[in-house]
Each structure stands twice: as C-alpha cells, then as structure tokens.
C-alpha cells in the first residue's frame, strides 16, 4: 500500500511521480500496489487523513491472505505510514480509543463502535518520512549560515532543496488544525510519529533519508529508537541526497542501489521462500477513489 506525499496538505495518489514509484515497487516485488488517497486540511485536518488510510488498509487486508502487506510512502506519506502502523498496533492490543471511529473522546462508545483489529503490516518502507512536528519550531532550528540552494528565498542551511523550514512549519500547522500547534507539549496520539515513546512491537522498518534533507535528523533518530525498542530496522542515508531524491532521480545509479536495498529488506517480509508474492486476489483489486 502506497501513501503519497505533499506535506500532508496537497497531492493525489495518481500524480506521475507517485505512479512512477508504484511501478518501481511492482517491478521490485512482483506484487500489485494500492495507492490510496486521503482527505487533507484545511477542510479536513488530523485525524481525517489517517482515518481514510486505515479504511484503505482495512479494504486491502480483506483481499490479501497471510498478512503480507507492506505499507510505504514518501515524505508526508512516509510519516503517515509510520503513524498508521502505530495505530494498527495499538488496535491489535485492544487500544481503540485514540482517534477516528474508535470511540475517541471517552463518552459512552460501546463495543460496537470500536473497529475490529486488523492484521499488522508485514513491514513499513519509509522514504524521507515526515515524522516530527518539532523539527521546524523556532527553539529547535539550528543556525543556518551556509549558502542556500533551496526552492524558496528563506535562510535555510544546509541547502534544503524542495522542502525547508518555512514549508514544513506551515504544513504541520495546517495538518494539526486550529486546536494544536507544532511543538506543543502534547499532541493527539498518531498525529506525529516521533512523539510516540514506546516503539516496541511495530513492523520491521526500512528508513531512507538524504544527508541534506531537512528530515535527516528526525529520520535518523526515529530509526535509532526503533532499533533500541527491538524493531528490525535498516537506515539508509544518501550522501548528497536532498528531500525527494528517490523521486527526482528514480533511475539514477545511486537510487537503483537504494531500490535494491529496499527490495532485499522488504522481500524478507513480503515474499515467500521462492521470492514470490503470495496471497493476493488480483481480480478483487481496484482503485479506491475519493
């Protein structure tokens, strides 16, 4: 299951870049890919988009035998993939009270209102994931003194190409909605993956980020914490890689090496002993439209 990026505020599942990545994943694993749309702010702030992605995963899990579903996404999609895995894990443990249809809010839900637990994803494949609302908060911004090659006129340094502190802070503010702000002491659960304290039990994770990406530090920290909590994890850092590198240079030599590493990692959890995908009812797969 693929989740598109766009800062959690823009984008569609069928944009050319996302289609290209989905096609690459199909070739890597020999399996179909469902690219799901989700609602976005300002009209639909958190948790609307995450609710939509859970519903897409529920639909897909009913058409795949054996639980061999991987969740993947780039940028905002990678962050949403991580948060969806956290939510699915808690639901499997009987915690259905945080967001969405699980009776959140504490008032008289009743058993029938709580979603039935779904099988956990076999793995999560996160590309340049947007994980931490605190990255662009004023108190946490590093001094920025080197030359900027960013796509905007701000003072970002190192050169944060395609996505910088200003765009990041704006997107998080829009996504969290009027009741919350990036960097607050407390945010709703599953709204920002890096906020979660206990990462044990989450699906195995492949995390890629470039060393020039604004998200480098948050991705590296999240991967380290996954390892500390016993989650099989591979962190791949691309030297000279900026945000969206795997999309912009999808067929370059360095990108192809990373795709192969992603395939080797994901294949351990998605493919059978013969290197084939199993359990998919191709005839029942279709696009989920808004």
C-alpha positions in Angstrom: 0.0 0.0 0.0 1.5 3.3 -1.1 0.8 6.7 0.6 1.6 9.8 -1.4 3.4 12.8 -0.1 2.7 16.5 -0.3 3.3 17.8 3.2 0.1 16.2 4.5 -1.8 19.1 2.8 -1.6 18.6 -1.0 -1.1 15.8 -3.6 -3.0 12.9 -5.1 -2.4 9.2 -5.4 -2.4 9.3 -9.2 0.2 12.0 -9.8 3.0 11.0 -12.2 5.7 10.8 -9.6 3.7 8.5 -7.4 2.7 6.3 -10.3 6.4 6.0 -11.2 7.3 4.9 -7.7 4.4 2.4 -7.6 5.5 0.9 -10.9 9.0 0.6 -9.5 7.7 -1.2 -6.4 5.6 -3.5 -8.6 8.7 -4.5 -10.5 10.7 -5.0 -7.3 8.3 -7.3 -5.6 6.1 -8.7 -8.4 3.1 -7.6 -6.5 0.3 -5.1 -7.1 0.4 -1.7 -5.3 -2.7 0.1 -3.9 -2.1 3.9 -4.0 -4.6 5.4 -1.6 -6.0 9.0 -1.5 -6.8 10.7 1.8 -8.5 13.8 2.9 -6.4 16.9 3.7 -6.6 20.2 5.5 -7.6 22.9 5.8 -11.0 21.3 5.4 -10.0 18.0 6.9 -7.2 18.3 9.5 -6.0 15.4 11.6 -7.3 12.7 12.0 -9.3 12.7 8.8 -6.5 11.6 6.5 -5.3 8.9 8.9 -8.9 7.6 9.2 -9.1 7.3 5.4 -5.8 5.4 5.2 -6.9 3.0 7.9 -10.1 2.3 5.8 -7.9 1.8 2.7 -5.8 -0.7 4.7 -8.9 -2.5 6.0 -10.2 -2.8 2.4 -6.8 -4.2 1.2 -6.3 -6.6 4.2 -9.5 -8.3 3.2 -8.1 -9.2 -0.2 -4.6 -10.4 0.9 -4.2 -13.8 2.5 -1.4 -14.4 5.0 -0.9 -10.8 6.1 1.9 -10.0 3.7 1.1 -6.3 3.2 3.7 -3.7 3.3 3.0 0.0 3.9 5.2 2.5 2.2 5.2 6.2 1.5 7.4 9.2 0.7 7.7 12.4 2.7 4.3 13.0 4.3 3.3 9.6 3.0 6.1 8.0 4.9 5.1 9.8 8.1 1.5 8.8 7.7 2.6 5.2 7.0 4.5 5.2 10.3 1.6 6.7 12.2 -0.8 4.1 10.6 1.4 1.3 11.8 1.4 2.8 15.3 -2.4 3.0 15.3 -2.9 -0.5 13.9 -0.5 -1.9 16.6 -2.5 -0.3 19.4 -5.7 -1.5 17.9 -4.3 -5.1 17.9 -3.5 -4.6 21.6 -7.1 -3.5 22.4 -6.5 0.2 22.4 -9.1 1.7 20.1 -9.8 4.9 21.9 -7.4 7.4 20.4 -8.7 8.7 17.1 -11.3 8.1 14.4 -14.1 5.6 14.7 -12.6 4.0 17.8 -14.8 6.0 20.2 -12.2 8.7 20.9 -13.4 11.3 23.4 -14.3 9.0 26.2 -18.1 9.2 26.1 -20.2 6.1 26.0 -18.8 4.4 23.0 -19.9 0.8 23.3 -18.3 -2.3 21.9 -20.0 -1.9 18.5 -18.3 1.4 17.8 -14.8 0.2 18.1 -13.1 -1.0 14.9 -12.1 -4.7 14.8 -8.3 -5.1 15.0 -6.7 -5.6 11.6 -3.6 -7.7 10.8 -0.4 -5.8 11.3 1.6 -4.8 8.1 4.5 -7.2 7.4 6.8 -4.2 7.1 7.0 -0.4 6.7 9.1 1.1 3.9 9.6 4.8 4.7 11.2 7.1 2.2 12.3 10.6 3.5 9.4 10.3 6.0 7.9 13.4 7.7 7.9 12.3 11.3 8.3 15.1 13.8 6.3 18.3 14.1 9.1 19.8 16.2 11.8 19.9 13.5 10.9 23.5 12.4 9.9 25.0 15.7 12.0 28.1 16.5 13.6 26.7 19.5 14.9 23.7 17.6 16.1 25.3 14.4 19.8 25.2 14.0 21.9 28.2 13.0 21.8 28.4 9.2 24.8 30.1 7.7 25.9 28.3 4.6 24.8 29.1 1.1 21.2 28.1 0.2 20.0 26.3 -2.9 16.5 25.8 -1.6 13.5 26.3 -3.7 12.4 29.3 -1.6 14.1 32.5 -0.5 14.4 31.7 3.2 17.7 31.3 5.0 17.8 27.5 5.3 21.2 26.0 5.6 22.3 23.4 4.8 20.6 23.7 1.4 17.2 22.1 2.0 16.0 21.6 -1.6 12.3 21.2 -2.3 11.3 21.3 1.4 12.5 23.7 4.0 11.7 25.0 7.5 9.0 27.5 6.3 7.1 25.0 4.2 7.5 22.4 7.0 6.1 24.6 9.7 3.2 25.8 7.5 2.3 22.3 6.6 2.3 21.0 10.2 0.2 23.9 11.4 -2.4 23.2 8.7 -2.4 19.4 9.3 -2.8 19.6 13.1 -5.7 22.0 12.8 -6.8 25.1 14.8 -6.7 23.3 18.2 -3.0 22.5 18.1 0.4 23.9 17.1 3.7 22.3 16.1 5.9 21.9 19.1 3.2 21.9 21.8 4.0 19.8 24.8 1.2 17.4 24.0 -0.4 16.4 20.7 -3.0 13.8 19.8 -1.7 10.3 19.5 -0.8 9.3 16.0 -0.5 12.9 14.8 3.3 12.9 14.8 5.1 9.6 14.7 8.3 10.7 16.5 6.2 11.7 19.6 5.5 8.1 20.4 7.6 6.8 23.3 7.2 3.1 23.1 8.1 1.8 19.6 8.3 -1.9 20.5 6.1 -4.3 18.5 6.0 -2.1 15.4 6.5 -3.8 12.0 10.1 -4.0 10.6 11.1 -0.7 9.1 13.3 0.4 6.2 14.1 4.1 6.5 15.8 6.2 3.8 16.8 9.8 4.0 19.4 12.1 2.4 22.0 13.8 4.5 20.9 17.2 3.0 17.2 16.5 3.7 15.5 18.7 6.3 14.2 15.4 7.8 17.7 13.8 8.2 17.9 14.2 12.0 14.4 13.2 12.7 14.5 10.1 10.4 17.9 9.0 11.9 16.6 9.5 15.4 13.4 7.5 14.7 15.4 4.7 13.1 17.7 4.5 16.1 14.8 4.4 18.5 13.2 1.6 16.5 16.4 -0.4 16.9 16.5 0.4 20.6 13.0 -1.0 21.0 13.8 -4.2 19.2 12.2 -3.5 15.8 14.2 -4.9 12.9 15.3 -1.7 11.1 17.6 -0.6 8.3 18.5 3.1 7.9 20.0 4.2 4.6 21.4 7.7 4.3 22.2 9.0 0.9 25.3 11.3 0.8 24.4 14.5 -1.0 20.7 13.4 -1.1 18.0 16.1 -0.7 14.4 15.7 0.0 12.6 13.7 -2.6 15.9 12.5 -4.1 14.5 9.0 -4.8 11.7 10.5 -6.8 13.7 13.1 -8.8 16.5 10.6 -9.6 14.4 7.5 -9.6 16.5 5.7 -12.2 20.0 7.0 -11.3 22.8 4.7 -10.2 22.7 5.7 -6.5 18.9 5.4 -6.5 18.9 2.0 -8.1 21.3 0.8 -5.3 18.8 2.0 -2.7 15.9 0.4 -4.5 17.7 -2.9 -4.4 18.4 -2.5 -0.7 14.7 -1.7 -0.2 13.8 -4.8 -2.2 16.2 -7.0 -0.1 14.8 -5.7 3.2 11.1 -5.8 2.2 11.5 -9.1 0.4 12.3 -10.8 3.7 8.8 -10.0 4.9 6.7 -9.7 1.7 7.9 -12.6 -0.4 7.8 -16.4 0.2 10.8 -18.7 0.2 10.8 -18.7 -3.6 11.0 -15.0 -3.8 7.4 -14.7 -4.9 4.5 -12.7 -3.5 1.6 -14.8 -2.3 -2.0 -14.4 -1.1 -3.2 -11.6 -3.4 -6.5 -11.9 -5.1 -5.7 -9.8 -8.2 -9.3 -9.9 -9.5 -10.6 -8.1 -6.5 -8.1 -5.3 -6.5 -9.2 -1.9 -7.8 -8.5 1.7 -7.2 -10.1 3.4 -4.2 -11.4 6.7 -5.3 -12.5 9.6 -3.1 
